[in-house]
Amino acid sequence: MVRSLTAGLVAVALAACVDDAGDGAVRIIRNLAVSDEACVVSSQLTATGRSGGAIESTSPIDYVLTPVVQNFATSSGGKLTAQRTAFIEGARIDLTFSKPDLFTAEELTTYAALVKFASPFSAAVSPDGGTAGVGFSVIPIELLKLIQPKLTSAMPRVTVNVRLKLYGKMGGGSFESEPFLYPVNVCDYRIGACVIAPAFVCGATLPDGQTVRKGNPCNPYQDGPTDCCTQGATLTCPGFAGGA
């Protein structure tokens, strides 16, 4: 009877330990500067990171965050690998602005789903310091369209402060990561310096030694710099030169 009770207590303690491992164990280490042309996010902790981002207000897609995530939960020498693997289901995102009166209180109520929402994606991160590179949207294109008409020569950019927590399942329970903060400047190259460099005519021959900068492969309208070209009124990003 004593042996059975002891075993039961150990099992309960072990289960509690597994359940408690989730919150705070999974963390975003940094947002990465993606260099792979296929928009593959590295899982290496030594990959070059970004401390902040920028996106054109006319971007045709959302701002995409591409962080490396690490799981600090321990597997107790491999005995709890399955229980301590983090299965990420997405990120809960809360957006605020550097200019508090950018939108009125009524507008913020109307646009509530654009400033506080969940961005679903999936990834599995092994315990004992395992890492994964992930990518997901954090600033919706619909919000960019609302900010764009507010940009002027007197206010050529607005900083959107991204605050997020990853969420998912671990050891039969749910977890949330520590919050990650990331500022993104929303701007317009037609008003002031932004992501897109001054455009050239598509197919034109560039000066010797100059090549087309392709910018962020996940979205050429963010981070940059990106060299774009024009065909009539059409802007192509990244651009192409020399008839290529």
Phi, psi and omega per residue, in radians:
M1 nan -0.795 3.123
V2 -1.082 -0.743 -3.126
R3 -1.101 -0.734 -3.129
S4 -1.121 -0.727 -3.140
L5 -1.137 -0.747 3.138
T6 -1.078 -0.771 3.127
A7 -1.077 -0.675 -3.140
G8 -1.145 -0.723 3.128
L9 -1.128 -0.692 3.109
V10 -1.093 -0.747 3.141
A11 -1.093 -0.744 3.121
V12 -1.100 -0.776 3.137
A13 -1.087 -0.714 -3.139
L14 -1.142 -0.739 3.135
A15 -1.105 -0.723 3.124
A16 -1.099 -0.681 -3.140
C17 -1.104 -0.723 3.125
V18 -1.116 -0.808 -3.109
D19 -1.104 -0.663 -3.085
D20 -1.336 -0.192 -3.050
A21 -1.249 -0.367 -2.975
G22 -1.238 -1.049 -3.031
D23 -1.039 2.157 3.121
G24 1.469 -0.245 -3.108
A25 -1.350 -0.553 3.132
V26 -1.671 2.232 -3.064
R27 -2.422 2.502 2.933
I28 -1.390 2.177 -3.118
I29 -1.464 -0.847 3.083
R30 -2.892 2.795 3.004
N31 -1.505 2.324 -3.009
L32 -1.665 2.609 3.006
A33 -1.549 1.737 -3.038
V34 -1.226 2.260 -3.141
S35 -1.985 -0.312 3.140
D36 -1.226 2.268 -3.061
E37 -1.122 -0.349 -3.134
A38 -1.589 0.150 -3.126
C39 1.062 0.796 3.048
V40 -1.645 2.167 -3.081
V41 -1.545 2.234 -3.125
S42 -1.212 2.623 3.038
S43 -1.807 0.146 -3.099
Q44 -1.464 2.287 3.137
L45 -1.183 -0.345 -3.117
T46 -1.544 -0.045 -3.141
A47 -1.115 2.596 -3.101
T48 -1.109 2.321 -3.117
G49 -1.900 2.974 3.050
R50 -2.080 2.434 3.093
S51 -1.592 -0.189 3.123
G52 -2.998 2.970 -3.084
G53 -2.314 3.141 3.071
A54 -2.584 2.626 3.109
I55 -2.604 2.460 3.056
E56 -1.210 2.386 3.125
S57 -1.132 -0.315 3.121
T58 -1.668 0.208 3.139
S59 -0.973 2.385 3.134
P60 -1.405 -0.108 3.103
I61 -2.390 2.963 -3.137
D62 -1.119 2.859 2.941
Y63 -1.298 2.243 -3.087
V64 -1.846 2.085 3.049
L65 -1.509 2.402 -3.083
T66 -2.276 1.225 -3.056
P67 -1.561 2.828 2.933
V68 -1.739 2.325 -3.066
V69 -1.983 2.468 3.131
Q70 -2.225 2.486 3.140
N71 -1.894 1.950 -3.079
F72 -1.607 0.020 3.082
A73 -1.128 2.550 -3.122
T74 -1.758 2.558 -3.117
S75 -1.674 0.107 -3.106
S76 0.939 0.959 3.102
G77 1.238 0.481 3.119
G78 1.597 -0.091 -3.105
K79 -1.274 -0.431 -3.072
L80 -2.113 0.520 -3.087
T81 -1.007 -0.835 -3.123
A82 -1.113 -0.743 -3.094
Q83 -1.217 -0.535 -3.066
R84 -1.702 0.046 3.029
T85 -1.275 2.276 -3.129
A86 -1.584 2.163 3.079
F87 -1.828 1.692 -3.079
I88 -1.310 2.374 -3.129
E89 -1.954 -0.195 3.129
G90 2.752 -2.908 -3.135
A91 -2.343 2.416 3.026
R92 -1.678 2.159 -2.941
I93 -2.071 2.389 3.110
D94 -2.279 2.098 -3.087
L95 -1.898 2.373 3.001
T96 -2.281 3.005 -3.013
F97 -2.170 2.568 3.121
S98 -1.137 -0.482 3.086
K99 -1.842 1.752 -3.008
P100 -1.012 -0.526 -3.101
D101 -1.697 0.370 3.108
L102 -1.013 -0.753 3.062
F103 -2.095 2.563 3.074
T104 -1.291 2.893 3.107
A105 -1.043 -0.659 3.120
E106 -1.151 -0.724 3.115
E107 -1.117 -0.746 3.135
L108 -1.092 -0.599 3.067
T109 -1.150 -0.742 3.135
T110 -1.141 -0.658 -3.076
Y111 -1.702 0.351 -3.031
A112 -0.933 -0.681 -3.092
A113 -1.247 -0.197 3.132
L114 -1.657 -0.250 -3.106
V115 -1.976 -0.203 3.085
K116 -2.535 1.937 -3.002
F117 -2.827 3.035 3.061
A118 -1.899 2.418 3.086
S119 -1.978 1.755 -3.046
P120 -1.359 2.453 2.978
F121 -2.831 3.004 -3.120
S122 -2.290 2.519 3.075
A123 -2.855 2.589 3.063
A124 -2.000 2.290 -3.107
V125 -2.170 2.100 -3.107
S126 -1.202 2.698 3.119
P127 -1.307 -3.045 3.111
D128 1.073 0.675 3.091
G129 1.509 0.252 3.096
G130 -1.063 2.642 -3.089
T131 -2.248 2.806 3.053
A132 -2.653 2.495 3.025
G133 -1.702 2.259 -3.077
V134 -2.282 2.870 3.082
G135 -2.508 2.382 -3.140
F136 -2.811 2.737 -3.098
S137 -1.342 2.430 3.112
V138 -2.215 -0.359 3.071
I139 -2.233 1.962 -3.062
P140 -1.200 2.575 3.085
I141 -1.029 -0.572 3.137
E142 -1.099 -0.607 3.098
L143 -1.257 -0.670 3.085
L144 -1.010 -0.727 -3.134
K145 -1.136 -0.533 3.113
L146 -1.343 -0.547 3.132
I147 -1.343 -0.608 -2.998
Q148 -0.890 -0.860 -3.109
P149 -1.217 -0.188 3.122
K150 -1.534 -0.183 3.133
L151 -1.401 2.349 3.139
T152 -2.450 3.049 3.083
S153 -1.096 -0.479 3.093
A154 -1.405 -0.418 3.096
M155 -2.407 1.339 -3.042
P156 -1.326 -0.146 3.134
R157 -2.665 2.665 3.083
V158 -2.276 2.317 3.104
T159 -1.559 2.178 3.020
V160 -1.731 2.074 3.131
N161 -1.564 1.975 -3.108
V162 -1.634 2.125 3.032
R163 -2.097 2.201 -3.066
L164 -2.493 2.757 3.008
K165 -2.317 2.336 3.011
L166 -1.353 2.632 3.084
Y167 -2.435 2.774 -3.142
G168 3.015 -2.676 -3.082
K169 -2.161 2.524 3.058
M170 -2.689 2.268 3.056
G171 1.011 0.580 3.133
G172 1.476 -0.045 3.121
G173 -2.173 -3.106 3.139
S174 -1.759 2.727 3.075
F175 -2.451 2.766 2.945
E176 -2.257 2.520 3.102
S177 -1.437 2.968 2.952
E178 -1.142 2.638 -3.128
P179 -1.146 2.567 3.084
F180 -2.137 2.275 -3.094
L181 -1.946 2.378 -3.079
Y182 -2.641 2.083 3.139
P183 -1.557 2.446 3.099
V184 -2.280 2.163 3.075
N185 -1.453 2.179 3.020
V186 -1.701 2.180 -3.029
C187 -2.555 -3.131 -3.103
D188 -2.492 2.063 -3.077
Y189 -1.069 -0.356 3.139
R190 -1.343 -0.261 -3.137
I191 -1.822 -0.741 -3.125
G192 -2.804 3.111 -3.120
A193 -0.989 2.278 -3.110
C194 -2.532 -2.360 -3.102
V195 -1.515 -0.794 -3.075
I196 -1.398 2.261 3.059
A197 -1.396 2.870 3.086
P198 -0.883 2.237 -3.019
A199 -1.334 2.615 3.049
F200 -1.999 2.973 -3.135
V201 -1.331 2.262 -3.104
C202 -1.007 2.321 3.132
G203 1.510 -0.077 -3.132
A204 -1.218 2.707 3.083
T205 -1.451 2.195 -3.120
L206 -1.482 2.729 3.083
P207 -0.979 2.646 -3.135
D208 -0.915 2.333 3.097
G209 1.484 -0.139 -3.132
Q210 -1.666 2.298 3.099
T211 -2.127 2.828 -3.141
V212 -1.363 2.141 3.063
R213 -1.452 2.133 -3.007
K214 -1.567 -0.141 3.086
G215 1.193 -2.696 -3.096
N216 -1.309 2.116 -3.102
P217 -1.185 -0.333 3.104
C218 -1.384 -0.509 3.084
N219 -2.864 1.831 -3.095
P220 -1.134 -0.191 3.119
Y221 -1.559 0.075 3.109
Q222 -2.162 2.624 3.031
D223 1.173 -1.211 3.039
G224 1.116 -2.770 0.054
P225 -1.266 2.620 -3.114
T226 -2.181 2.243 3.052
D227 -1.575 2.082 3.136
C228 -1.951 2.864 3.116
C229 -2.298 2.833 -3.108
T230 -2.051 2.468 2.972
Q231 -2.187 1.684 -2.980
G232 1.145 -2.123 3.127
A233 -1.658 0.051 -3.086
T234 -1.623 2.231 3.093
L235 -1.721 2.244 3.127
T236 -2.017 2.171 -3.107
C237 -2.263 2.221 -0.170
P238 -1.217 2.828 -3.114
G239 -1.434 3.102 3.082
F240 -2.380 2.539 -3.043
A241 -2.155 2.850 3.002
G242 1.081 0.464 3.125
G243 1.333 0.102 -3.103
A244 -1.216 nan nan
